[in-house]
Amino acid sequence: MNNKRSIYPWWVFIATCLISIIGFGLLVNTIGLFFEPVSKSFGVGRASVSLMGTFQNAAAAITLIFAGKIMSKVNLRWLLTGCFTIIAISMLSLTQAHSLIHFYVAWIIIGICQPIAITLSIPVLLGNWFNQKLGTVMGIALGLSAVGGTFFNPIIAGIITNNGWRSGYLAEGLLILIILVPTALFLQGEPNDKHLAYGEKKVQQQEKLENSGFTLRQAFKMPVFYAIALAMIVLQYVSGSVQHISGHIVNIGLPLTTGATVVSGLMLGAAAGKISIGYLLDRFNARIVLFCYSLFGMIGWLGQIFLNNGNLLIGAAFILGLGQGICLVALPYLIRDEFGAKDYSNILSIINMLGAFAMSISVYVDGLLFDKTASYNLGWWINALAYLISFIALFLTLKSQKSKQSEIDLTN
C-alpha cells in the first residue's frame, strides 16, 4: 500500500499546527506586549524587563545542547506533555508576580522547556512523519505561528489594556494548559509498522532513508554547516528584535494598539513567508528563493526606520515578516536537505542552540540601545545587515542536489 494514503501523518501535521499557533504564536510572539506595562508597574527601564527574554533564550540555548539527544531517546508523547504542563504552570504563576526576580525565574523555566516543546518539536515531528512534501508541510505548520501571532497580539493587547498584564498572563497560561497539553498527550512521535511516514511504501525503504545522511561529527567538517549556523545566529538575533517592535511604535508617538496591529501585520507577512518559502524550496533552486526572501527582510527593517505612518508601518512589517520564513522554515529544511535524516534532531538542536544565544543577546541589546539612544533605529540597521550576511554565507556554501546525493551515498 502506498503510504501517501495513510491518515496518521496528517494527524501529526494538525498537532504541529496547534503547537505552532499556540506555542510560537501566543507564547513567543506576544512577550513584547508585556514589556511596557510591566516596566511601568515596577518602575524600571525596558532593559531590566527585557532581561526576562534574555534569560529565557539563554536557558533555551543551554537546553538545546542536549535537547536533540533527549528527543531521540525519550518517548515524545510524555516528553512534550510534561514540557507544556510546566510552561502553563509557569505562565499562570506570573499572575502572582511581585518582583522582577519572579519573572526571571519563570522565564528561565519556560526557556528550559521551550526548545523541546516548541522549537524542535515541529521540525522533528514533521521530519519523522514526512519523507515527501517536507518543505510544504513545514512551511504551513510554522507559518501558522504567524497566524497565531496575528490573531493573539490584538487580543492580548486588549486584555492588558483593559484588565492589566496579570490577566494577560492568565489567558496565555490557560490556553496552553487547555489546548497543548491534551494535544501532546494523544500524540505519537514516530512512525511504526502500523503507521509509516508519508511517502514510503515499505518499512525497508523508510529504514534506509532514516539511516541516510551525515552524523553531527561529519557535519562539523562541512563548510555548509558553519554557513547555516551563521545564518541561524544572525537571523535569530533579528527574531529577538521583533519583541521590541510594539515598543518602537509607541516610542515614535503611536498608541500601543497600533503597535499591536503592526506586529499583527508582521505576523501575517511571516505566515505568508513561511508557507510560501517551504513550497518554493520544494520546487526551485534554494539560492534564488533565499535571495528573494533576504531582500524582503532588508526592505522591511529599513521601512521601520524611515516610516512613521501607521498604515505604511503595517505594510513594511508585512514585508519584514516575509523574510522571517528563512529562519524558521528554510534553515531547518536546509539542515535536513544538506545533512539527511541520520542525525537530524541533533544537528538541528546544536544549530538552534547557537541561534537561541543570539536571540537572548538581541532582546537585551535592543533594550539597552533604546535606553541609551531613546530610539530603536540602530538595532533595525543591524537587522537589515544580518539578512545580507546570512544570504552571502549560504549562497557560497550550498551544494547542488547532485553533489549532496553523492556525498550521502559515500557515507552509507
C-alpha positions, 0 to 999 in steps of 0.5 A: 500500500502506498503510504501517501494514503495513510491518515496518521501523518496528517494527524501529526501535521494538525498537532504541529499546527496547534503547537505552532499557533499556540506555542510560537504564536501566543507564547513567543510572539506576544512577550513584547506586549508585556514589556511596557506595562510591566516596566511601568508597574515596577518602575524600571527601564525596558532593559531590566524587563527585557532581561526576562527574554534574555534569560529565557533564550539563554536557558533555551540555548543551554537546553538545546545542547542536549535537547536533540539527544533527549528527543531521540531517546525519550518517548515524545508523547510524555516528553512534550506533555510534561514540557507544556504542563510546566510552561502553563504552570509557569505562565499562570504563576506570573499572575502572582508576580511581585518582583522582577526576580519572579519573572526571571525565574519563570522565564528561565523555566519556560526557556528550559522547556521551550526548545523541546516543546516548541522549537524542535518539536515541529521540525522533528515531528514533521521530519519523522512523519514526512519523507515527501512534501517536507518543505510544504508541510513545514512551511504551513505548520510554522507559518501558522505561528504567524497566524497565531501571532496575528490573531493573539497580539490584538487580543492580548493587547486588549486584555492588558489594556483593559484588565492589566498584564496579570490577566494577560498572563492568565489567558496565555497560561490557560490556553496552553494548559487547555489546548497543548497539553491534551494535544501532546498527550494523544500524540505519537512521535514516530512512525511504526509498522502500523503507521509509516511516514508519508511517502514510503511504501515499505518499512525497508525503504523508510529504514534506509532513508532514516539511516541516510545522511551525515552524523553531527561529527561529519557535519562539523567538517562541512563548510555548509554547516558553519554557513547555516549556523551563521545564518541561524545566529544572525537571523535569530538575533533579528527574531529577538528584535521583533519583541521590541517592535510594539515598543518602537511604535509607541516610542515614535508617538503611536498608541500601543494598539497600533503597535499591536496591529503592526506586529499583527501585520508582521505576523501575517507577512511571516505566515505568508513567508513561511508557507510560501518559502517551504513550497518554493524550496520544494520546487526551485533552486534554494539560492534564488528563493533565499535571495528573494526572501533576504531582500524582503527582510532588508526592505522591511527593517529599513521601512521601520526606520524611515516610516512613521505612518501607521498604515505604511508601518503595517505594510513594511512589517508585512514585508519584514515578516516575509523574510522571517520564513528563512529562519524558521522554515528554510534553515531547518529544511536546509539542515535536513536537505544538506545533512539527511535524516541520520542525525537530524534532531541533533544537528538541528538542536546544536544549530538552534542552540547557537541561534537561541544565544543570539536571540537572548543577546538581541532582546537585551541589546535592543533594550539597552540601545533604546535606553541609551539612544531613546530610539530603536533605529540602530538595532533595525540597521543591524537587522537589515545587515544580518539578512545580507550576511546570512544570504552571502554565507549560504549562497557560497556554501550550498551544494547542488542536489547532485553533489549532496546525493553523492556525498550521502551515498559515500557515507552509507 
